């Protein structure tokens, strides 16, 4: 394998990682452009090393040496699995980072394809990855349910009943509901955590407006 081919493949891997990483960077995801560049470049280098030892030294890709070095690619998949797990966050009934982790895994696969000289595969996979991340989100944005988290504190117990009645009237799906009673001398307050599934963004705004209109209620967090 000539140096010009190696430079071409490394450059293409950097370009692909940059393109996918920019989309993640724009959306302010945990793994941005630099991470995707390094993932794609690293996978490409591993693939180049594998090609070099399996064909450059032995001259026979079917030999036992080629088979043993073929395990390098398998370790890339495992390594990206650990790296992707670090971008997944489970907090307050939310699971975040799954798309970013899957994108890194796909980027590593594209980098391996580039290192192996499969240019059309890598270019096609890049286009399809971007389509999955961006285009399908736009086309099917109204499908599925949105998760809404609400934290609030109130001194009126009837506010809890009114909010739950509103949720049931609008047919939201309640994922979790936790209410903790706190006493401060003679004063009693309720700290509530509510997670619901809703269909549209306007319904999220409607629920927010309703909660804000209730007396003696402090909305501490909503996302």
C-alpha positions as CSV (number, residue, x, y, z in Angstrom):
1,X,0.0,0.0,0.0
2,X,1.5,3.3,-1.1
3,X,1.8,6.4,1.1
4,X,-0.5,8.3,-1.1
5,X,-3.3,5.8,-0.6
6,X,-2.7,5.9,3.2
7,X,-2.9,9.7,3.2
8,X,-6.1,9.6,1.1
9,X,-7.8,7.2,3.4
10,X,-6.8,9.1,6.6
11,X,-7.9,12.4,5.0
12,X,-11.3,10.9,4.0
13,X,-11.7,9.5,7.5
14,X,-11.1,12.9,9.0
15,X,-13.6,14.5,6.6
16,X,-16.3,11.9,7.4
17,X,-15.8,12.3,11.1
18,X,-15.9,16.1,10.7
19,X,-19.2,16.0,8.8
20,X,-21.0,13.8,11.3
21,X,-19.4,15.5,14.2
22,X,-20.6,19.0,13.1
23,X,-24.2,17.8,13.1
24,X,-23.7,16.6,16.7
25,X,-21.8,19.8,17.7
26,X,-24.6,22.0,16.4
27,X,-27.1,20.1,18.6
28,X,-24.8,20.5,21.6
29,X,-24.4,16.8,22.2
30,X,-21.9,15.3,24.6
31,X,-19.7,13.9,21.8
32,X,-19.0,16.6,19.2
33,X,-16.8,17.2,16.2
34,X,-13.5,16.4,17.8
35,X,-14.7,13.2,19.3
36,X,-16.2,11.9,16.0
37,X,-13.0,12.9,14.1
38,X,-10.8,10.9,16.6
39,X,-13.2,7.9,16.5
40,X,-13.3,7.8,12.7
41,X,-9.6,8.4,12.4
42,X,-8.7,5.8,15.0
43,X,-10.9,3.2,13.4
44,X,-9.4,4.0,10.0
45,X,-5.8,3.6,11.4
46,X,-6.7,0.2,12.9
47,X,-8.1,-0.9,9.6
48,X,-5.0,0.2,7.8
49,X,-2.8,-1.6,10.3
50,X,-4.9,-4.8,9.8
51,X,-4.6,-4.5,6.0
52,X,-0.8,-3.9,6.2
53,X,-0.1,-6.9,8.4
54,X,-2.6,-9.3,6.7
55,X,-1.6,-8.5,3.1
56,X,1.6,-6.3,3.1
57,X,3.7,-8.8,5.1
58,X,2.3,-12.2,4.5
59,X,1.0,-11.5,1.0
60,X,-1.9,-13.9,1.8
61,X,-5.1,-12.5,3.3
62,X,-6.3,-16.1,4.0
63,X,-3.4,-17.0,6.2
64,X,-3.5,-17.6,9.9
65,X,-1.6,-14.3,10.4
66,X,-4.3,-12.4,8.5
67,X,-6.9,-14.1,10.6
68,X,-5.2,-13.2,13.9
69,X,-4.9,-9.5,12.9
70,X,-8.5,-9.6,11.8
71,X,-9.3,-9.5,15.5
72,X,-8.2,-5.9,15.6
73,X,-11.4,-4.8,14.0
74,X,-13.4,-6.7,16.5
75,X,-11.7,-4.8,19.3
76,X,-12.6,-1.5,17.7
77,X,-16.3,-2.4,18.0
78,X,-15.8,-3.3,21.7
79,X,-13.8,-0.2,22.4
80,X,-16.4,2.1,20.8
81,X,-19.0,0.3,22.9
82,X,-17.3,1.4,26.1
83,X,-16.7,4.9,24.7
84,X,-20.4,5.2,23.7
85,X,-21.5,4.1,27.2
86,X,-19.9,7.2,28.6
87,X,-22.2,9.4,26.6
88,X,-25.3,7.8,27.8
89,X,-26.8,9.5,30.8
90,X,-29.7,8.2,33.0
91,X,-31.0,11.0,35.1
92,X,-34.5,11.8,36.5
93,X,-36.3,9.2,34.5
94,X,-34.5,10.4,31.3
95,X,-32.2,8.4,29.2
96,X,-30.0,10.7,27.1
97,X,-27.1,10.1,24.7
98,X,-28.3,7.0,23.0
99,X,-28.4,8.6,19.5
100,X,-24.9,10.1,20.1
101,X,-23.6,6.7,21.2
102,X,-25.1,5.0,18.1
103,X,-23.7,7.8,15.9
104,X,-20.2,7.2,17.3
105,X,-20.6,3.4,16.7
106,X,-21.6,4.1,13.1
107,X,-18.8,6.6,12.7
108,X,-16.3,3.9,13.8
109,X,-17.7,1.5,11.2
110,X,-17.4,4.1,8.5
111,X,-13.8,4.7,9.5
112,X,-13.0,1.0,9.3
113,X,-14.6,1.0,5.8
114,X,-12.4,3.9,4.7
115,X,-9.3,2.2,6.1
116,X,-10.3,-0.9,4.1
117,X,-10.6,1.0,0.9
118,X,-14.4,0.7,0.6
119,X,-14.9,4.3,-0.5
120,X,-18.4,4.0,-1.9
121,X,-19.6,2.1,1.2
122,X,-18.1,4.8,3.5
123,X,-19.6,7.7,1.5
124,X,-23.0,6.0,1.3
125,X,-23.0,5.2,5.0
126,X,-22.1,8.8,5.8
127,X,-25.1,10.1,3.8
128,X,-27.4,7.5,5.4
129,X,-26.1,8.3,8.9
130,X,-26.7,12.0,8.4
131,X,-30.2,11.2,7.0
132,X,-30.9,9.2,10.1
133,X,-29.7,11.9,12.4
134,X,-31.3,14.9,10.7
135,X,-33.7,14.2,7.8
136,X,-35.8,11.5,9.5
137,X,-36.1,13.7,12.6
138,X,-37.6,16.5,10.5
139,X,-39.9,14.2,8.5
140,X,-41.2,12.3,11.5
141,X,-41.0,14.9,14.2
142,X,-44.8,14.5,15.0
143,X,-44.5,10.7,15.5
144,X,-43.9,9.3,18.9
145,X,-44.2,10.9,22.4
146,X,-42.2,13.6,24.0
147,X,-41.0,13.2,27.6
148,X,-41.7,16.1,29.9
149,X,-40.3,16.5,33.4
150,X,-41.8,18.9,35.9
151,X,-40.6,19.7,39.4
152,X,-42.6,22.1,41.6
153,X,-43.3,23.0,45.2
154,X,-46.7,24.0,46.5
155,X,-48.3,24.7,49.9
156,X,-51.8,23.7,48.6
157,X,-52.7,20.1,48.4
158,X,-55.5,20.9,46.0
159,X,-53.0,22.0,43.4
160,X,-51.8,18.4,43.2
161,X,-55.3,17.2,42.5
162,X,-55.9,19.9,39.9
163,X,-52.6,19.1,38.1
164,X,-53.4,15.4,38.0
165,X,-56.9,16.0,36.8
166,X,-55.5,18.2,34.0
167,X,-53.1,15.4,33.0
168,X,-55.8,12.8,32.9
169,X,-58.2,15.1,31.0
170,X,-55.6,15.7,28.3
171,X,-54.8,12.0,28.3
172,X,-51.1,12.3,29.0
173,X,-49.3,9.2,29.9
174,X,-47.9,9.4,33.4
175,X,-44.4,7.8,33.6
176,X,-43.8,8.6,37.2
177,X,-45.3,10.8,40.0
178,X,-43.6,11.4,43.3
179,X,-44.9,13.8,46.0
180,X,-43.0,14.4,49.3
181,X,-44.6,16.2,52.2
182,X,-42.3,18.6,54.1
183,X,-43.2,20.3,57.3
184,X,-41.7,23.6,58.5
185,X,-43.3,24.2,61.9
186,X,-47.0,24.6,61.3
187,X,-46.5,25.1,57.6
188,X,-46.8,22.1,55.2
189,X,-45.5,22.0,51.7
190,X,-45.4,19.4,48.9
191,X,-42.4,18.8,46.7
192,X,-43.5,17.0,43.5
193,X,-41.7,15.4,40.6
194,X,-43.9,14.5,37.6
195,X,-42.8,12.8,34.3
196,X,-45.4,12.5,31.5
197,X,-45.4,11.6,27.9
198,X,-47.1,14.0,25.5
199,X,-47.7,14.1,21.8
200,X,-47.0,17.7,20.7
201,X,-45.0,20.6,21.8
202,X,-48.0,22.8,22.1
203,X,-49.4,20.4,24.7
204,X,-46.2,20.9,26.7
205,X,-46.7,24.6,26.6
206,X,-50.4,24.2,27.6
207,X,-49.4,22.2,30.7
208,X,-46.7,24.7,31.6
209,X,-49.1,27.6,31.4
210,X,-51.7,25.7,33.5
211,X,-49.1,24.9,36.2
212,X,-47.9,28.5,36.2
213,X,-51.4,29.8,36.8
214,X,-51.9,27.9,40.0
215,X,-51.6,29.9,43.3
216,X,-48.9,29.3,45.9
217,X,-46.9,27.1,43.5
218,X,-43.2,27.5,42.6
219,X,-42.0,25.7,39.4
220,X,-38.4,24.7,40.2
221,X,-37.6,22.7,37.0
222,X,-39.2,21.8,33.7
223,X,-37.6,20.1,30.7
